[in-house]
Amino acid sequence: MRQNDFRSAAPVWAALSPLVLWLAAIAAYAYEDGMNLFQWMGRFSQVLERPFAIGWTPYTLKCMLGSLLLYGCGIALYYSSRENRRPGEEYGSAKWGNPKELNRKYMDHRHKDANIILTQRVRLGMDGYITQRNMNVLVVGGSGSGKTRFFCKPNIYSANCSYLITDPKGELLRAAGALLAAQGYEVRVFNLIDPSQSDGYNPFSYIHSEKDVLTLIDNLIKNTTPRNASSNDPFWEKAEIALDSALMLYLVSEAPPEEQNFEMLIYMMNFAEVREEDDQYRSPLDMLFRALEEEQPNHVAVKQYKAFKQAAGKTAKSILVSAAVRLATFNIPQYARMTMVDEMDFGSLGEKKKAIFCVIPVDDSSMNYLVGMLYTQCFQALYRRADEKHNGRLPVPVRVIQDEWANVAQPESYPKILATCRSYNIGLNIIVQNIQQIKALYEKEWESIIGNCDTLLFLGGGNEPTSLEFIVKLLGKETIATRTRGQTKGHSGSSSTNFQQTGRDLMTIDEVRKLDTHKAILFIRVQWYEVK
């Protein structure tokens, strides 16, 4: 810091050096041989009355060099003797921000409707190039703290971007669906509570390469595997991936578009029969892939099917059963229908005002993996559309409002998406009840997830210790003045009052826990600037 102080003041010191040299020249002109110090000083005062009537003497150069040396030593002594003092900040510099100052810095004043509503008085512009902040917001609040009422609803009512919304119970759809439609929005609904009221979402419609197939299957398997389940042998999972990918790749490359769906995939799987006592038996599915191999020996679907067929009869049968059970959802007619055709067109979210509501039940998360698949493919589609058509940045901002974030499986690369979505004009709003929910899902990356949210909104309403301690540490410490009094009683009694400074948490755990329901704690990433 001292080095930076010197660099910033260097032009001033340099500007004063000619004055030092001029005074040295006057002193040299005033000096004559045989003068003592007092005579020299008297003569110097006389010469100062006519400072420009001086000339060069044998002592001028010596005086100038000597004065520059003393000048430099004085500057060095000044900086070496300075103490690193920060009055009033000895124990901490934390303080509460001013809403007006925050709005002056971060609010979009030209387009007042194009802001993220953070609190009743604070707004954040959605143009990251201006604010130098991303649109990622972490909202933490216990049950009943107003996450839906005070954050989700006002921001959806603003109707200033496109939305992908996780909607527990369908509350947000009922509150804002008609309003958005009246504002000219295209509104789509993926309804897991009442599939008959859902628009279609067909994952096959977003497959553009073999890699997309593997990503989709990997997402499907991870999201349908119990969270705490562990397997010592990865063979079963890999064999199931080989079978699923073979069937999916076959449909994508050989079947007409109307047959590219999970219902047809299960239909094909039903023709896969394994007889343990007869290794030479060929099922109808075997013959289908044999015919494909004869036409296209190097087809990737053929290679994947051969990988599956490496398993012995009993093992292959177990793999078939496991795959069929995992896809059992699509045996239910109403879920098969909602995934048969696609009406979502995820890529258009970033091109026009559009809202997709993912309505999920709060008492049953068994089908929520479908929303996880939807999120994975939506991010892929948005990134692809931005790169291919819009030079890497979507023309319409997209906000992903994830209420009950912990109850929906997220894409495998979620931390990476959080870190990169800003450049694509996408913002993720993570809404959780406490910090522990993030730590439980991302044990090693939870800090990275929080760190990639430039805004954190704490609404209180919880007793979870991890969240309370986290907020207290994030608030930091302030320096306060304390006064102590002492009194001695007796014949020679006395009293004293002492004043000193000490540090204190800006808010203690107890104060954070008792935060008023009409108040919130807002953190916006702040930058400190130093001269470089």
C-alpha positions as CSV (number, residue, x, y, z in Angstrom):
1,M,0.0,0.0,0.0
2,R,2.9,2.4,0.8
3,Q,4.4,1.7,-2.5
4,N,1.2,2.5,-4.2
5,D,1.0,5.8,-2.2
6,F,4.5,6.8,-3.3
7,R,3.6,6.0,-7.0
8,S,0.5,8.1,-6.8
9,A,2.5,11.0,-5.2
10,A,5.6,10.8,-7.4
11,P,4.4,13.4,-9.9
12,V,4.0,15.9,-7.0
13,W,7.5,15.2,-5.6
14,A,8.9,15.6,-9.1
15,A,7.1,18.9,-9.7
16,L,8.6,20.3,-6.4
17,S,12.2,19.4,-7.4
18,P,12.7,22.5,-9.6
19,L,11.8,24.7,-6.6
20,V,14.4,22.8,-4.6
21,L,17.1,23.4,-7.2
22,W,16.1,27.1,-7.5
23,L,16.5,27.6,-3.8
24,A,19.8,25.8,-3.9
25,A,21.0,28.2,-6.7
26,I,20.0,31.2,-4.5
27,A,21.8,29.8,-1.5
28,A,25.0,29.2,-3.7
29,Y,24.8,32.8,-5.0
30,A,24.5,34.2,-1.5
31,Y,27.5,32.4,-0.2
32,E,31.0,34.0,-0.2
33,D,34.3,32.7,1.1
34,G,34.8,33.3,4.8
35,M,31.1,33.6,5.7
36,N,29.8,31.8,8.8
37,L,26.4,30.3,9.0
38,F,24.6,33.4,10.4
39,Q,26.2,35.6,7.8
40,W,25.2,33.2,5.0
41,M,21.6,33.1,6.2
42,G,21.4,36.9,6.4
43,R,22.8,37.2,2.9
44,F,20.3,34.5,1.7
45,S,17.4,36.6,3.0
46,Q,18.7,39.6,1.1
47,V,19.0,37.7,-2.2
48,L,15.5,36.3,-1.8
49,E,14.2,39.8,-2.2
50,R,15.4,39.7,-5.8
51,P,15.3,35.9,-6.5
52,F,15.7,36.2,-10.3
53,A,18.8,38.4,-10.1
54,I,21.2,35.5,-9.5
55,G,24.1,34.0,-11.4
56,W,26.2,30.9,-11.6
57,T,28.9,30.5,-9.0
58,P,31.6,27.8,-8.3
59,Y,29.2,26.6,-5.5
60,T,26.0,26.3,-7.5
61,L,26.5,22.8,-8.8
62,K,27.6,21.5,-5.3
63,C,24.5,23.2,-3.7
64,M,22.1,21.7,-6.2
65,L,23.5,18.2,-5.9
66,G,23.5,18.4,-2.1
67,S,19.9,19.8,-2.0
68,L,18.7,17.0,-4.2
69,L,20.3,14.5,-2.0
70,L,18.7,16.0,1.1
71,Y,15.4,16.2,-0.7
72,G,15.5,12.6,-1.6
73,C,16.5,11.5,1.9
74,G,13.7,13.6,3.4
75,I,11.1,11.9,1.1
76,A,12.5,8.4,2.0
77,L,12.4,9.3,5.7
78,Y,8.8,10.5,5.4
79,Y,7.6,7.2,3.9
80,S,9.7,5.0,6.2
81,S,8.3,6.7,9.3
82,R,4.7,6.5,8.3
83,E,2.5,4.0,10.2
84,N,-0.2,2.0,8.6
85,R,-3.0,3.8,10.4
86,R,-6.7,3.5,9.6
87,P,-8.5,5.5,12.3
88,G,-11.8,4.0,13.2
89,E,-11.1,0.8,11.4
90,E,-8.6,-0.8,13.8
91,Y,-10.7,-3.9,14.4
92,G,-12.8,-4.0,11.2
93,S,-14.3,-1.7,8.6
94,A,-17.7,-3.4,8.0
95,K,-20.6,-1.0,7.7
96,W,-24.2,-0.9,6.3
97,G,-24.6,0.3,2.7
98,N,-26.8,3.0,1.6
99,P,-29.7,2.0,-0.8
100,K,-29.5,5.3,-2.7
101,E,-25.8,4.8,-3.3
102,L,-26.3,1.3,-4.4
103,N,-29.0,2.3,-6.9
104,R,-26.9,5.1,-8.2
105,K,-24.1,2.6,-9.0
106,Y,-26.0,-0.5,-10.0
107,M,-29.5,0.5,-11.1
108,D,-30.3,0.9,-14.8
109,H,-31.7,4.5,-14.8
110,R,-32.3,4.6,-18.5
111,H,-34.6,1.6,-18.5
112,K,-36.1,1.5,-15.0
113,D,-38.2,-1.5,-15.8
114,A,-35.1,-3.5,-16.9
115,N,-33.8,-4.2,-13.3
116,I,-33.7,-7.1,-10.9
117,I,-35.8,-6.3,-7.9
118,L,-33.7,-7.2,-4.8
119,T,-35.4,-5.4,-2.0
120,Q,-38.1,-2.7,-1.7
121,R,-35.5,0.0,-2.4
122,V,-32.6,-1.6,-4.2
123,R,-32.5,-2.6,-7.9
124,L,-29.8,-4.2,-10.0
125,G,-29.5,-3.6,-13.8
126,M,-29.4,-6.6,-16.0
127,D,-26.7,-5.3,-18.4
128,G,-23.6,-6.9,-17.0
129,Y,-21.3,-4.7,-19.1
130,I,-22.6,-1.6,-17.3
131,T,-22.9,-3.0,-13.7
132,Q,-19.9,-5.3,-14.0
133,R,-22.0,-7.8,-12.0
134,N,-23.6,-11.0,-13.1
135,M,-27.4,-11.7,-12.8
136,N,-26.8,-14.7,-10.5
137,V,-28.7,-14.2,-7.2
138,L,-28.6,-16.5,-4.2
139,V,-31.7,-16.2,-2.1
140,V,-31.6,-17.8,1.4
141,G,-34.6,-17.8,3.6
142,G,-36.4,-20.2,5.9
143,S,-40.0,-21.4,5.4
144,G,-42.4,-18.4,5.4
145,S,-39.6,-15.8,5.0
146,G,-41.1,-14.5,1.7
147,K,-38.9,-16.1,-0.9
148,T,-41.8,-16.5,-3.3
149,R,-43.8,-13.4,-2.3
150,F,-41.0,-10.9,-2.0
151,F,-38.5,-12.1,-4.6
152,C,-40.1,-14.5,-7.2
153,K,-43.4,-12.8,-7.8
154,P,-42.2,-9.2,-8.1
155,N,-39.4,-10.1,-10.5
156,I,-41.8,-12.1,-12.7
157,Y,-44.4,-9.4,-12.6
158,S,-41.7,-7.0,-14.0
159,A,-41.9,-8.9,-17.3
160,N,-38.5,-7.5,-18.5
161,C,-36.8,-10.7,-19.8
162,S,-37.5,-14.3,-20.6
163,Y,-38.0,-16.8,-17.7
164,L,-37.4,-20.4,-16.9
165,I,-39.1,-21.0,-13.6
166,T,-39.3,-23.9,-11.1
167,D,-42.7,-23.6,-9.7
168,P,-43.6,-25.7,-6.7
169,K,-47.4,-26.3,-6.5
170,G,-48.0,-24.1,-9.5
171,E,-48.4,-21.0,-7.4
172,L,-46.3,-18.8,-9.7
173,L,-48.1,-20.0,-12.8
174,R,-51.5,-19.1,-11.2
175,A,-50.2,-15.7,-10.0
176,A,-48.3,-14.6,-13.2
177,G,-49.2,-16.8,-16.1
178,A,-52.1,-14.7,-17.4
179,L,-50.3,-11.5,-16.7
180,L,-47.3,-12.5,-18.8
181,A,-49.6,-13.7,-21.6
182,A,-51.3,-10.3,-21.6
183,Q,-47.9,-8.7,-21.9
184,G,-47.3,-10.6,-25.1
185,Y,-45.3,-13.5,-23.7
186,E,-45.4,-17.0,-25.1
187,V,-46.1,-19.1,-22.0
188,R,-45.3,-22.8,-21.8
189,V,-45.9,-25.2,-18.9
190,F,-44.2,-28.4,-18.0
191,N,-46.6,-29.8,-15.5
192,L,-45.7,-32.8,-13.4
193,I,-48.7,-32.4,-11.1
194,D,-51.2,-32.6,-13.9
195,P,-49.6,-33.9,-17.1
196,S,-52.8,-33.4,-19.0
197,Q,-52.4,-29.7,-18.6
198,S,-48.8,-29.8,-19.7
199,D,-47.1,-28.7,-23.0
200,G,-44.9,-31.3,-24.6
201,Y,-41.2,-31.7,-23.9
202,N,-39.4,-34.3,-26.0
203,P,-35.7,-34.7,-25.0
204,F,-35.0,-36.3,-28.4
205,S,-35.7,-32.9,-30.1
206,Y,-32.5,-31.5,-28.6
207,I,-30.1,-34.2,-29.7
208,H,-27.8,-32.9,-32.4
209,S,-24.8,-35.2,-31.9
210,E,-23.7,-38.5,-30.4
211,K,-22.3,-36.4,-27.5
212,D,-25.8,-35.0,-26.7
213,V,-27.1,-38.6,-26.4
214,L,-24.4,-39.6,-23.9
215,T,-25.0,-36.4,-21.9
216,L,-28.8,-37.0,-21.8
217,I,-28.3,-40.6,-20.7
218,D,-25.7,-39.7,-18.1
219,N,-28.1,-37.1,-16.7
220,L,-31.0,-39.6,-16.7
221,I,-29.0,-42.2,-14.8
222,K,-27.5,-39.8,-12.2
223,N,-30.9,-38.1,-11.6
224,T,-32.7,-41.4,-11.1
225,T,-30.1,-42.9,-8.8
226,P,-30.8,-42.4,-5.1
227,R,-28.7,-39.6,-3.7
228,N,-26.9,-41.7,-1.1
229,A,-26.6,-44.8,-3.1
230,S,-23.1,-46.2,-3.8
231,S,-21.9,-48.9,-6.1
232,N,-18.5,-50.5,-5.9
233,D,-18.8,-51.9,-9.4
234,P,-19.3,-49.3,-12.2
235,F,-19.9,-52.1,-14.7
236,W,-23.7,-52.1,-14.3
237,E,-24.1,-48.4,-14.9
238,K,-21.7,-48.5,-17.9
239,A,-23.6,-51.5,-19.4
240,E,-26.9,-49.7,-19.0
241,I,-25.5,-46.6,-20.6
242,A,-24.3,-48.8,-23.6
243,L,-27.8,-50.3,-24.0
244,D,-29.7,-47.0,-23.7
245,S,-27.3,-45.1,-26.0
246,A,-27.6,-47.9,-28.6
247,L,-31.4,-47.6,-28.7
248,M,-31.4,-43.8,-28.6
249,L,-28.8,-43.5,-31.3
250,Y,-30.7,-46.0,-33.5
251,L,-33.9,-43.9,-33.1
252,V,-32.1,-40.6,-33.8
253,S,-30.5,-41.8,-37.0
254,E,-32.9,-44.4,-38.4
255,A,-36.5,-43.6,-37.1
256,P,-38.8,-40.9,-38.5
257,P,-39.2,-37.8,-36.2
258,E,-42.6,-38.9,-34.8
259,E,-41.0,-42.1,-33.5
260,Q,-38.1,-40.4,-31.7
261,N,-39.3,-40.5,-28.1
262,F,-39.0,-42.5,-24.9
263,E,-42.2,-44.4,-25.6
264,M,-40.6,-45.9,-28.7
265,L,-37.4,-46.5,-26.9
266,I,-39.2,-48.7,-24.3
267,Y,-41.1,-50.4,-27.1
268,M,-37.8,-51.4,-28.7
269,M,-36.5,-52.5,-25.3
270,N,-39.5,-54.9,-24.9
271,F,-38.1,-56.8,-27.9
272,A,-34.8,-57.4,-26.2
273,E,-35.0,-61.0,-24.8
274,V,-32.2,-62.9,-23.2
275,R,-32.3,-66.7,-22.7
276,E,-29.7,-67.8,-20.1
277,E,-29.7,-71.4,-21.3
278,D,-29.3,-70.5,-25.0
279,D,-26.4,-68.2,-25.9
280,Q,-27.2,-68.6,-29.6
281,Y,-30.7,-67.2,-29.3
282,R,-31.3,-64.0,-31.3
283,S,-34.1,-61.7,-30.1
284,P,-36.0,-59.4,-32.5
285,L,-33.8,-56.5,-31.2
286,D,-30.7,-58.4,-32.0
287,M,-31.8,-59.0,-35.5
288,L,-32.7,-55.3,-35.9
289,F,-29.1,-54.3,-35.0
290,R,-27.7,-57.1,-37.1
291,A,-29.5,-55.6,-40.1
292,L,-28.1,-52.1,-39.3
293,E,-24.6,-53.6,-39.0
294,E,-24.9,-55.2,-42.4
295,E,-25.8,-51.8,-43.9
296,Q,-23.5,-49.6,-41.7
297,P,-20.8,-51.7,-39.9
298,N,-19.3,-48.7,-38.2
299,H,-22.5,-47.1,-37.0
300,V,-22.1,-45.9,-33.4
301,A,-25.4,-47.5,-32.4
302,V,-24.0,-50.9,-33.5
303,K,-20.8,-50.4,-31.5
304,Q,-22.8,-49.5,-28.4
305,Y,-25.1,-52.5,-28.8
306,K,-22.1,-54.8,-29.2
307,A,-20.7,-53.4,-26.0
308,F,-24.0,-54.3,-24.2
309,K,-23.9,-57.8,-25.7
310,Q,-20.6,-58.5,-24.2
311,A,-22.5,-59.4,-21.0
312,A,-23.3,-63.0,-20.4
313,G,-26.9,-64.2,-20.4
314,K,-27.8,-63.7,-16.8
315,T,-25.9,-60.5,-16.5
316,A,-27.5,-59.1,-19.7
317,K,-30.9,-60.0,-18.3
318,S,-30.2,-58.0,-15.1
319,I,-29.1,-55.0,-17.2
320,L,-32.3,-55.1,-19.2
321,V,-34.4,-55.2,-16.0
322,S,-32.4,-52.3,-14.5
323,A,-32.8,-50.2,-17.7
324,A,-36.6,-51.0,-17.9
325,V,-37.2,-50.1,-14.3
326,R,-35.3,-46.8,-14.7
327,L,-37.5,-45.8,-17.6
328,A,-40.7,-47.0,-16.0
329,T,-42.0,-43.4,-15.9
330,F,-42.6,-43.5,-19.6
331,N,-44.8,-46.6,-19.3
332,I,-47.4,-44.3,-17.7
333,P,-49.6,-43.0,-20.6
334,Q,-49.9,-39.4,-19.4
335,Y,-46.1,-39.0,-19.0
336,A,-45.5,-40.8,-22.3
337,R,-47.8,-38.3,-24.0
338,M,-46.1,-35.3,-22.5
339,T,-42.7,-36.4,-23.8
340,M,-43.8,-37.6,-27.2
341,V,-43.7,-34.2,-29.0
342,D,-41.8,-31.0,-28.2
343,E,-43.5,-27.6,-27.8
344,M,-40.8,-25.9,-25.7
345,D,-38.2,-24.6,-28.3
346,F,-35.7,-23.7,-25.6
347,G,-33.4,-21.8,-27.9
348,S,-36.1,-19.2,-28.5
349,L,-36.0,-18.2,-24.8
350,G,-33.2,-15.8,-25.6
351,E,-34.7,-14.4,-28.7
352,K,-38.2,-13.3,-27.6
353,K,-40.2,-12.8,-24.5
354,K,-41.1,-16.2,-23.3
355,A,-41.8,-18.0,-20.0
356,I,-41.5,-21.7,-19.2
357,F,-43.0,-22.8,-15.9
358,C,-41.9,-26.2,-14.5
359,V,-44.7,-27.1,-12.1
360,I,-43.5,-29.7,-9.6
361,P,-45.2,-31.4,-6.6
362,V,-43.9,-30.6,-3.1
363,D,-44.8,-34.0,-1.7
364,D,-43.3,-36.3,-4.3
365,S,-39.9,-35.7,-6.0
366,S,-39.8,-39.0,-7.9
367,M,-40.6,-37.3,-11.2
368,N,-38.4,-34.2,-10.7
369,Y,-35.6,-35.8,-12.6
370,L,-37.5,-34.9,-15.7
371,V,-37.1,-31.2,-14.8
372,G,-33.4,-31.9,-14.3
373,M,-33.2,-33.2,-17.9
374,L,-35.1,-30.2,-19.1
375,Y,-32.7,-27.8,-17.4
376,T,-29.7,-29.7,-18.8
377,Q,-31.0,-29.5,-22.4
378,C,-32.3,-25.9,-22.0
379,F,-28.8,-24.7,-21.1
380,Q,-27.3,-26.6,-23.9
381,A,-29.8,-25.2,-26.4
382,L,-29.4,-21.6,-25.2
383,Y,-25.6,-21.8,-25.3
384,R,-25.7,-23.3,-28.8
385,R,-28.2,-20.7,-30.1
386,A,-26.1,-17.9,-28.7
387,D,-22.9,-19.2,-30.3
388,E,-24.4,-20.1,-33.6
389,K,-26.6,-17.1,-34.2
390,H,-25.9,-14.2,-31.9
391,N,-22.1,-14.0,-31.5
392,G,-22.1,-15.6,-28.1
393,R,-24.7,-13.4,-26.4
394,L,-28.5,-13.8,-26.4
395,P,-30.4,-10.6,-27.5
396,V,-33.1,-11.1,-24.7
397,P,-31.9,-11.7,-21.1
398,V,-32.9,-15.1,-19.7
399,R,-33.5,-15.5,-15.9
400,V,-33.7,-18.9,-14.5
401,I,-35.7,-18.6,-11.2
402,Q,-35.2,-21.9,-9.3
403,D,-37.5,-21.9,-6.4
404,E,-36.9,-25.0,-4.1
405,W,-33.6,-25.4,-5.9
406,A,-32.5,-28.3,-3.7
407,N,-35.5,-30.4,-4.8
408,V,-34.6,-30.6,-8.5
409,A,-31.6,-32.4,-9.9
410,Q,-29.3,-29.9,-11.5
411,P,-27.1,-30.4,-14.6
412,E,-23.8,-32.2,-14.0
413,S,-21.9,-29.1,-15.0
414,Y,-24.0,-26.7,-12.9
415,P,-21.0,-24.9,-11.2
416,K,-19.5,-24.3,-14.7
417,I,-22.8,-23.0,-16.0
418,L,-22.9,-20.5,-13.1
419,A,-19.5,-19.3,-13.9
420,T,-20.1,-18.8,-17.7
421,C,-23.7,-17.9,-18.1
422,R,-23.1,-14.1,-17.6
423,S,-21.4,-13.8,-21.0
424,Y,-24.5,-15.4,-22.6
425,N,-26.9,-12.9,-21.0
426,I,-28.3,-15.6,-18.7
427,G,-28.8,-15.2,-14.9
428,L,-29.5,-18.0,-12.4
429,N,-31.5,-17.3,-9.3
430,I,-30.9,-20.0,-6.7
431,I,-33.5,-20.1,-4.0
432,V,-32.8,-22.3,-0.9
433,Q,-34.0,-22.5,2.7
434,N,-30.4,-22.6,4.1
435,I,-26.8,-22.9,3.1
436,Q,-26.7,-26.5,4.3
437,Q,-28.9,-27.5,1.3
438,I,-26.1,-26.3,-1.1
439,K,-23.4,-28.1,0.9
440,A,-25.4,-31.3,0.9
441,L,-25.6,-31.4,-2.9
442,Y,-22.2,-30.0,-3.7
443,E,-19.9,-31.0,-0.8
444,K,-16.7,-29.9,-2.6
445,E,-18.1,-27.1,-4.8
446,W,-20.6,-25.3,-2.6
447,E,-18.3,-22.3,-2.0
448,S,-17.7,-22.0,-5.7
449,I,-21.5,-21.9,-6.3
450,I,-22.0,-19.2,-3.7
451,G,-18.9,-17.3,-5.0
452,N,-20.3,-17.2,-8.6
453,C,-23.4,-15.4,-7.3
454,D,-22.5,-11.7,-7.2
455,T,-25.7,-11.0,-5.2
456,L,-26.8,-12.7,-2.0
457,L,-30.2,-12.0,-0.4
458,F,-30.8,-13.3,3.1
459,L,-34.4,-13.1,4.2
460,G,-34.0,-14.7,7.6
461,G,-36.6,-17.0,9.0
462,G,-34.4,-19.9,10.0
463,N,-32.5,-21.4,12.9
464,E,-30.0,-23.4,10.8
465,P,-26.6,-22.8,12.4
466,T,-24.5,-23.0,9.2
467,S,-26.5,-20.3,7.5
468,L,-26.4,-18.0,10.6
469,E,-22.7,-18.4,11.0
470,F,-22.1,-17.9,7.3
471,I,-24.1,-14.6,7.3
472,V,-22.3,-13.3,10.4
473,K,-18.9,-14.0,8.8
474,L,-19.9,-12.4,5.6
475,L,-21.0,-9.3,7.3
476,G,-17.6,-8.9,9.0
477,K,-16.6,-6.8,12.0
478,E,-16.9,-3.1,12.8
479,T,-14.9,-0.9,15.1
480,I,-16.8,0.6,18.0
481,A,-16.0,2.9,20.9
482,T,-16.6,1.5,24.4
483,R,-16.7,3.2,27.8
484,T,-15.9,1.6,31.1
485,R,-16.4,3.0,34.5
486,G,-14.8,2.1,37.8
487,Q,-15.5,3.3,41.3
488,T,-13.6,2.7,44.5
489,K,-15.6,3.2,47.7
490,G,-14.1,4.1,51.1
491,H,-12.5,7.0,52.9
492,S,-10.3,7.7,49.9
493,G,-12.7,6.6,47.2
494,S,-12.3,7.5,43.6
495,S,-13.9,6.9,40.2
496,S,-12.6,6.6,36.7
497,T,-14.0,6.5,33.2
498,N,-12.0,4.8,30.3
499,F,-12.7,5.1,26.6
500,Q,-11.3,2.6,24.2
501,Q,-12.0,0.9,20.9
502,T,-12.8,-2.7,20.2
503,G,-14.2,-4.9,17.5
504,R,-17.7,-6.3,17.2
505,D,-19.6,-8.4,14.6
506,L,-21.8,-6.1,12.5
507,M,-24.6,-8.5,13.6
508,T,-24.3,-11.4,16.0
509,I,-25.7,-14.8,15.4
510,D,-28.6,-14.0,17.8
511,E,-29.4,-10.7,15.9
512,V,-29.3,-12.5,12.5
513,R,-31.6,-15.2,13.9
514,K,-34.1,-12.6,15.1
515,L,-34.1,-10.6,11.8
516,D,-37.4,-8.9,11.4
517,T,-39.7,-10.5,8.7
518,H,-39.9,-7.2,6.9
519,K,-36.1,-6.7,6.7
520,A,-33.5,-8.4,4.6
521,I,-29.7,-8.5,4.4
522,L,-28.4,-7.8,0.9
523,F,-24.8,-8.5,-0.3
524,I,-23.6,-7.2,-3.7
525,R,-20.1,-7.9,-4.7
526,V,-18.0,-4.8,-4.1
527,Q,-14.7,-4.1,-5.7
528,W,-11.8,-2.3,-4.0
529,Y,-9.6,-0.2,-6.4
530,E,-5.9,0.4,-6.0
531,V,-3.5,2.3,-8.2
532,K,-1.7,-0.2,-10.4
